[in-house]
Each structure stands twice: as structure tokens, then as C-alpha cells.
């Protein structure tokens, strides 16, 4: 369908009371390409690199409502479009209802996140989060909806078409291979783990009053941890931010950080990694 609005541009930096986010130039550009092409953006990357937060940042930066579809192992594509409450209709037909007409099936149809985005009277940002959690057929079942932006309600024999094509952000943790037919319909971007300088900018955005000597020591210890190849789960950006928050509340100094990594459990989340760092790398595992 022809667009009747001007393309918004995602500037890549968001700093509000609700969202703090910095996108590198490559990510910012690919988001703008996605908006221009009116294609879904499939985002992959290590857990904790800001894939989910990207959709929130786009929504905040462009002033558009965010609709979130949290995909689970039991999710089905049709649930994202609409749900027909047959049980409620049966109960109402037996016991009566004051606010619904049992002869009107539409009264028992509710829209899922995709359907809600389609019928919105303004463009929205739609986040389909962790699509690889669902069954392998789940992405294939969304091909028609994401391609032509419409779906069919068989109970009412209606075709629901989008009023304003949503900005669709799809995240994946790369746990499953996604079908080629699905990938062809998406713009793709892999979020690289931030380099030290860019990570410093992210930390300063979240903690603007953080002293530089403490920040530098935090980054030094954080990237030293990530350099150990035998770690099963390397600490992520979100864990670094949590760790800095704990350090600030505890009053730890830069000198303290030169000697040890306190509160290691904020960064390391697997028992095997704790044991490895304690025995092989010489870290003192303590509160």
C-alpha cells in the first residue's frame, strides 16, 4: 500500500527519564534503512547488547507507541493476530451476558499485538521479541502478515489490513536457525559487542557523575573478564551497568578495583565460571 506519511529518522541517541540508549552509526543507519524500506528489522547479537531496548529507544525517539509481543515456546502466529474466545461465548449463550451479543462473533474477537498494530490509527513500533524461542514453523506462519501486512479472521470472514505500516523490530538470540523465506523479508543487523571506548560512552550515559578513574578501572576489569575464552557466559553490557551501580552504592574506590573484582556475582552468573575464575584465573570469589 502507498505510504501517506513522511519517514521519520532515528538519530540513535536517546536519553530520557525512561530510556537511555546509544546506537552506533551502523545500527542507526540500518534502522533508518528499515523505516525507508518498510521492512522488518531482524536484530541478533549477544544477550545483553540492547536488542530489545532498541525498539524502546526507537519508540521514545520518534514519539510512537510501542507494542510488544513477547514470544514464548508455546506462542503461535495466529495469537499475535487475534484470539477468538469460544469458551466465553459458550458460557454467555448458556447463562446470558449483559454486555455482549452472543450472535455477534466480533464481540468475542480480541486482537493480539500484531492485530493491534495493524488497526492502530497511527504508526506504531512493533517489537517481536526473541522470535527464536517459538517453534521452527512460527516464523513461516508470519510470512504473509509481515509481507503484505494483512491477516484473515476465519470466524468473521474478514481481512484485516494495516492502516499504517508499523516499524517492526524482531530480536533473536540465535538459538535456532530462522527459515530462508522469513529472512528474505527482513533487513538484518548483528549488534557487535561494544569496544571499550563506546562502552565508556554507554556507561557515562547511565552514570553521568561517574568519576573517570573509576570508569576506566571498571572497564579494565570487565574486559579482562571477557577475555577468558573458557567462560560459558561472558558478562554483558547490562551486567556491567548493574555492577557499576552496585560499586557506586558501596563506595568502592578505583584503588580497590585494582586489587580485586568485588561483587563478582553481579557479572558472572554460572557456577562453572565462578569455579574457573577462582581456580584457574586466581580471582577471589567473595561478596
N, C-alpha and C positions, 0 to 999 in steps of 0.2 A: 504494500500500500504506500502511497505517496506521503511523505512527511509534511506536516504543516507547522513545524516549529524549527527554530534555528538551533544548530548543535551547540551545546554548552561545552566548555573546555575545563578539564580537570587540571588545576595548577600544580597538584602534587603535594602541597604542604597544607596541613590543617592543624590549627591549634586553638581549640575551643574548650569550654568547660567540660564537654562530653567526650571529645575525641582529640587525641594528639597523634599526629601521623606525618611522617616524611616519606615521600616516594622518590626514588632516584629518577633521573631523567628518562631512562629506558622504560620504566614502569609507567611514568606519567604519559609518555608518548603513546605507549600501547593502549592505555585507557582511552586516550583521545581518538586513536585509530578505531577502537571498538565502537565508540559512540558514533563516529562518522559512518562506519560500515553497517551499523545497526546489527551487529553480530554478537553472540555471547562471548565473553572473555573467560577462557579456562585458565585458572591460575594454579600452578603447582609450586612446591618448594618444601624445605624442611618444616616440620611443625614449629610454630613459634616465630615464623618470619613475617607475620602480618597479613596472611592471605585473607582471612575472614575480616580483619579490621579494615582492609582496603575498601570493601563495599560500604562500610560505615563512614569511612572518610569521604568517599565519592558522594554519598548521600548528604553529608554535612556540608561539603564544599559547594555542591550545586543547589543546595536548598530543596532537595527532593525527598519524598517519603521513602523509607526503606522497608521492604517486605522480606522477611527471612523465612526460608524453607530449610529447616534443619533435617537433613536426610539421615535416616536410620536403616538398620539392616532389614527392617520389616516394611520400609517405605515402598509404595507402588506409585507409578507415574500418575495414574488416574486420581490418586488422593491429592496431588498437587493442583489438579484441575477443579474437581468438585467432589462432593460426597452426597449420597442420597440416603436419608435416614429412614429406611424401611421399617425398622423396629418402632420408631416414634409414630409413624403413620399408622401402623397396625394398632398400637395402643390407643391412638386418638380415634380410630374407627370403632373400637370396642367400647371405650369409656367416654368419648367425646372430648372436644377441645374448644376453649373459649376464644383462642386467638389464631387458629389455623383451620383451613378448609381442607378436609381430607380428600376432596375430589380435585383439589388443585395440587398437582405434584410439585409445582415450583415452590410451594411453602415448605417443602422438605428437602430442598436442594440448598446446600451451602457451598460457597467457593473455597477452594484451597488457596495456597499462596500464589500459584501461577494464575488461577482464575481471578483472584483479587487484583493482581497486577494488570490483567487483560481488561477488566471492566472499570478500572480507575479512570476518573475524568481528568487526570493529568499524568504526565510521565513519572514513573517511579523507578527506583533502583531495586532490582530483584536479586537477592543472594540465594543461590542454591548451594548450600554448604556441605562439603565432604560427600560429594556425589559417589565416590568410590566405596562408601560404606554399604550401599544398597546392592541388590542382586545384579549380576552382569547384564541382564536384559533391561534394567532400569533406564540407562542412557538411550538405548534403542527405542524404548517406548516413548521417549520425549522428542524424537526426531521431527515429527510433524508439527508439534506445538512450537518448538523453538525455531523451526524453519519458516513456516508460514504464519506463525503467531495466531493460531486458532485451534479450537477443540470442539468435539461433538458431545452433546448430552443426549444419550440414547433414550432416557426416560421421558424427556420432553421433546425430543427430535429437534433440538436447537443447535445451531452452530454459533459458538461464542468467539467473536473476533476482537482483537485488541483495538482499543480506541487510540492509545498512544503506545508505540512500541517501547517496552521497558528497557532500561540499561541492565543487562543480565551479567552477573558475575558468578562464575561457578568455581568452587575450590575443590581440590583433590590432594590427598596426602600420598598419592602414588601407590596405594596399597593394591590396586587392581589395574590391569590394562583396560583402557576405555576403547570401545569399538571405533574402527576407522570411519564409519559413516557418521558417527557422532563428532569425531574430531574434525571432519571436513567442514562442519557447520560452525566451528568455533575459531576465534582468534586465540592464540596460545602464548603464554608467558611463564617462564620459570623464574621465580624470585631467588636470585643469588643471595647467599648469606652475606650480610654487610661486612665490608672491610672495616678496619679499626677506625679510620677517620670518620667514615659515615656513621658507624655505630656510636662514636662520640657525639655526633650531632643529635642522634636519636635520644641518647641519654640526657643531653642538655635540654632537649625539648621537654622531657618529662620531669627533669630536676634542674630548673634554671639556676638555682642557688648552689648547686654542687661545686665544691672547690675543685680547681683543675688538677691539683696534685692527687687528690683522692680519685677523681675520674680516671686519670692516667694509670694509677695503680690498680684500680678495678679492671680496666680494660686489659692490662698486662696479665693479671691473674686469670681473667676469663678466657682470653685467647690461649694462654698456656694450657688450661684445662682442655680446650677444644683440640689442641694439637696432639693429644694422646689418641692414637688410632684405635686402640683396643676398647675404647669406651663404647658401650652398646647404645647409649643415648647421650649425645653431646648436649651441653646446656644451650638453650636458645635465647633469643632476644628477650622474650617475655620473662624468662627466668633471671636474666641479668638485671632487668629493671626491678624485679621483685627483690633481688639480692641487694641492690644499691639502696632500696627503700629500707630494708632491714638494717643495713650498715649505718645509715643516717640516724635512724631511731636509736641505735645502740651507742652512738658516739665513737665508733671506731675511727682511728686516725690512719693517715697514709703510712705512717711508720709501722703500725700494727699489721697492715696488709702486706708489708714487705716480708714479714716473718711467716705468715700462715694465711690460710683461707678460712676465716670463721664462717659459721653458719653454712657449711658445705652442703647440707641437705636442701637448701633453697635452690642450689644449682644442679646437684646430682640427684637423680630420682630412682636409680636402680641399685639394689643391694650389691650386685656383682661389680658395678662400677665403683662403689664405695670400697669394697674389699680390694679391688685392683689398685686404686689410688693409695690406699693405706699400706699395702704390702709391697707393691712394685714401684710406685712413684714417690713414696715417702711422705705422703700427706698425713697430717694428724687429723683424724676424723673425730671431731668433738663439737659440742654446741658452740 
